Amino acid sequence: MRKGQLLAGILAPQIALAGIGTAIFINRSWWRLTDNAISDLGRLGLPNNWVLNVSLIVSALLAIYYAVGLIGEANNTVERTGTGIFILGLIFLALIGLFPEGTSPHYYVSWGFFVFSSLGFLVTGVGMGLSGEKGLAVFSIVLFTVGWTLALWAKNNFPGIAPAEFVGVFGIIIWHYTVMWKKFREAPHPRG
């Protein structure tokens, strides 16, 4: 994997979270965690909606660049397939920024992000387990199960969808950084 891809992998979640945090700060007079959706911060017609939407697009593009490098590091077909599914989820993340709340595809691209990203990390983790990384396989299965359980609980217990979305987002980010740490902390230096 190239150094630029690793750097993109490190920065991608931080850019998304910084964009979400900034958008929450800008809209703090009305936006509430338990009453809203993250996408409310980027909806059509909202002043400064670009803060959320651009950060999601940039984050997705960086994450895709990183994940393409991750495919090159894969040791089997299951791992490569899972990473491909994960990339599909990241494409949906970019589409959330391109089709914000208030556009007809928004609902579908939002669900696409959460479903394909989490399914992608589950399949990738299982593939890593097949290559000997049993700890990453167990971690991926547990994180997927706990994440979806908590997200569905939050969806059914709060008027807004943001708590469930944050469960999903942080699950994906935790998996992402865990894989980076496990795979690359002792790896040979990346190519330039």
Secondary structure as a PSIPRED ss2 file (coil, helix, strand):
# PSIPRED VFORMAT (PSIPRED V4.0)

   1 M C   1.000  0.000  0.000
   2 R E   0.000  0.000  1.000
   3 K H   0.000  1.000  0.000
   4 G H   0.000  1.000  0.000
   5 Q H   0.000  1.000  0.000
   6 L H   0.000  1.000  0.000
   7 L H   0.000  1.000  0.000
   8 A H   0.000  1.000  0.000
   9 G H   0.000  1.000  0.000
  10 I H   0.000  1.000  0.000
  11 L H   0.000  1.000  0.000
  12 A H   0.000  1.000  0.000
  13 P H   0.000  1.000  0.000
  14 Q H   0.000  1.000  0.000
  15 I H   0.000  1.000  0.000
  16 A H   0.000  1.000  0.000
  17 L H   0.000  1.000  0.000
  18 A H   0.000  1.000  0.000
  19 G H   0.000  1.000  0.000
  20 I H   0.000  1.000  0.000
  21 G H   0.000  1.000  0.000
  22 T H   0.000  1.000  0.000
  23 A H   0.000  1.000  0.000
  24 I H   0.000  1.000  0.000
  25 F H   0.000  1.000  0.000
  26 I H   0.000  1.000  0.000
  27 N C   1.000  0.000  0.000
  28 R C   1.000  0.000  0.000
  29 S C   1.000  0.000  0.000
  30 W C   1.000  0.000  0.000
  31 W C   1.000  0.000  0.000
  32 R C   1.000  0.000  0.000
  33 L C   1.000  0.000  0.000
  34 T C   1.000  0.000  0.000
  35 D C   1.000  0.000  0.000
  36 N C   1.000  0.000  0.000
  37 A C   1.000  0.000  0.000
  38 I H   0.000  1.000  0.000
  39 S H   0.000  1.000  0.000
  40 D H   0.000  1.000  0.000
  41 L H   0.000  1.000  0.000
  42 G H   0.000  1.000  0.000
  43 R C   1.000  0.000  0.000
  44 L C   1.000  0.000  0.000
  45 G C   1.000  0.000  0.000
  46 L C   1.000  0.000  0.000
  47 P C   1.000  0.000  0.000
  48 N C   1.000  0.000  0.000
  49 N C   1.000  0.000  0.000
  50 W H   0.000  1.000  0.000
  51 V H   0.000  1.000  0.000
  52 L H   0.000  1.000  0.000
  53 N H   0.000  1.000  0.000
  54 V H   0.000  1.000  0.000
  55 S H   0.000  1.000  0.000
  56 L H   0.000  1.000  0.000
  57 I H   0.000  1.000  0.000
  58 V H   0.000  1.000  0.000
  59 S H   0.000  1.000  0.000
  60 A H   0.000  1.000  0.000
  61 L H   0.000  1.000  0.000
  62 L H   0.000  1.000  0.000
  63 A H   0.000  1.000  0.000
  64 I H   0.000  1.000  0.000
  65 Y H   0.000  1.000  0.000
  66 Y H   0.000  1.000  0.000
  67 A H   0.000  1.000  0.000
  68 V H   0.000  1.000  0.000
  69 G H   0.000  1.000  0.000
  70 L H   0.000  1.000  0.000
  71 I H   0.000  1.000  0.000
  72 G H   0.000  1.000  0.000
  73 E H   0.000  1.000  0.000
  74 A C   1.000  0.000  0.000
  75 N C   1.000  0.000  0.000
  76 N C   1.000  0.000  0.000
  77 T H   0.000  1.000  0.000
  78 V H   0.000  1.000  0.000
  79 E H   0.000  1.000  0.000
  80 R H   0.000  1.000  0.000
  81 T H   0.000  1.000  0.000
  82 G H   0.000  1.000  0.000
  83 T H   0.000  1.000  0.000
  84 G H   0.000  1.000  0.000
  85 I H   0.000  1.000  0.000
  86 F H   0.000  1.000  0.000
  87 I H   0.000  1.000  0.000
  88 L H   0.000  1.000  0.000
  89 G H   0.000  1.000  0.000
  90 L H   0.000  1.000  0.000
  91 I H   0.000  1.000  0.000
  92 F H   0.000  1.000  0.000
  93 L H   0.000  1.000  0.000
  94 A H   0.000  1.000  0.000
  95 L H   0.000  1.000  0.000
  96 I H   0.000  1.000  0.000
  97 G H   0.000  1.000  0.000
  98 L H   0.000  1.000  0.000
  99 F C   1.000  0.000  0.000
 100 P C   1.000  0.000  0.000
 101 E C   1.000  0.000  0.000
 102 G C   1.000  0.000  0.000
 103 T C   1.000  0.000  0.000
 104 S C   1.000  0.000  0.000
 105 P C   1.000  0.000  0.000
 106 H H   0.000  1.000  0.000
 107 Y H   0.000  1.000  0.000
 108 Y H   0.000  1.000  0.000
 109 V H   0.000  1.000  0.000
 110 S H   0.000  1.000  0.000
 111 W H   0.000  1.000  0.000
 112 G H   0.000  1.000  0.000
 113 F H   0.000  1.000  0.000
 114 F H   0.000  1.000  0.000
 115 V H   0.000  1.000  0.000
 116 F H   0.000  1.000  0.000
 117 S H   0.000  1.000  0.000
 118 S H   0.000  1.000  0.000
 119 L H   0.000  1.000  0.000
 120 G H   0.000  1.000  0.000
 121 F H   0.000  1.000  0.000
 122 L H   0.000  1.000  0.000
 123 V H   0.000  1.000  0.000
 124 T H   0.000  1.000  0.000
 125 G H   0.000  1.000  0.000
 126 V H   0.000  1.000  0.000
 127 G H   0.000  1.000  0.000
 128 M H   0.000  1.000  0.000
 129 G H   0.000  1.000  0.000
 130 L H   0.000  1.000  0.000
 131 S C   1.000  0.000  0.000
 132 G C   1.000  0.000  0.000
 133 E C   1.000  0.000  0.000
 134 K H   0.000  1.000  0.000
 135 G H   0.000  1.000  0.000
 136 L H   0.000  1.000  0.000
 137 A H   0.000  1.000  0.000
 138 V H   0.000  1.000  0.000
 139 F H   0.000  1.000  0.000
 140 S H   0.000  1.000  0.000
 141 I H   0.000  1.000  0.000
 142 V H   0.000  1.000  0.000
 143 L H   0.000  1.000  0.000
 144 F H   0.000  1.000  0.000
 145 T H   0.000  1.000  0.000
 146 V H   0.000  1.000  0.000
 147 G H   0.000  1.000  0.000
 148 W H   0.000  1.000  0.000
 149 T H   0.000  1.000  0.000
 150 L H   0.000  1.000  0.000
 151 A H   0.000  1.000  0.000
 152 L H   0.000  1.000  0.000
 153 W H   0.000  1.000  0.000
 154 A H   0.000  1.000  0.000
 155 K H   0.000  1.000  0.000
 156 N H   0.000  1.000  0.000
 157 N H   0.000  1.000  0.000
 158 F C   1.000  0.000  0.000
 159 P C   1.000  0.000  0.000
 160 G C   1.000  0.000  0.000
 161 I C   1.000  0.000  0.000
 162 A H   0.000  1.000  0.000
 163 P H   0.000  1.000  0.000
 164 A H   0.000  1.000  0.000
 165 E H   0.000  1.000  0.000
 166 F H   0.000  1.000  0.000
 167 V H   0.000  1.000  0.000
 168 G H   0.000  1.000  0.000
 169 V H   0.000  1.000  0.000
 170 F H   0.000  1.000  0.000
 171 G H   0.000  1.000  0.000
 172 I H   0.000  1.000  0.000
 173 I H   0.000  1.000  0.000
 174 I H   0.000  1.000  0.000
 175 W H   0.000  1.000  0.000
 176 H H   0.000  1.000  0.000
 177 Y H   0.000  1.000  0.000
 178 T H   0.000  1.000  0.000
 179 V H   0.000  1.000  0.000
 180 M H   0.000  1.000  0.000
 181 W H   0.000  1.000  0.000
 182 K H   0.000  1.000  0.000
 183 K H   0.000  1.000  0.000
 184 F H   0.000  1.000  0.000
 185 R C   1.000  0.000  0.000
 186 E C   1.000  0.000  0.000
 187 A C   1.000  0.000  0.000
 188 P C   1.000  0.000  0.000
 189 H C   1.000  0.000  0.000
 190 P C   1.000  0.000  0.000
 191 R E   0.000  0.000  1.000
 192 G C   1.000  0.000  0.000
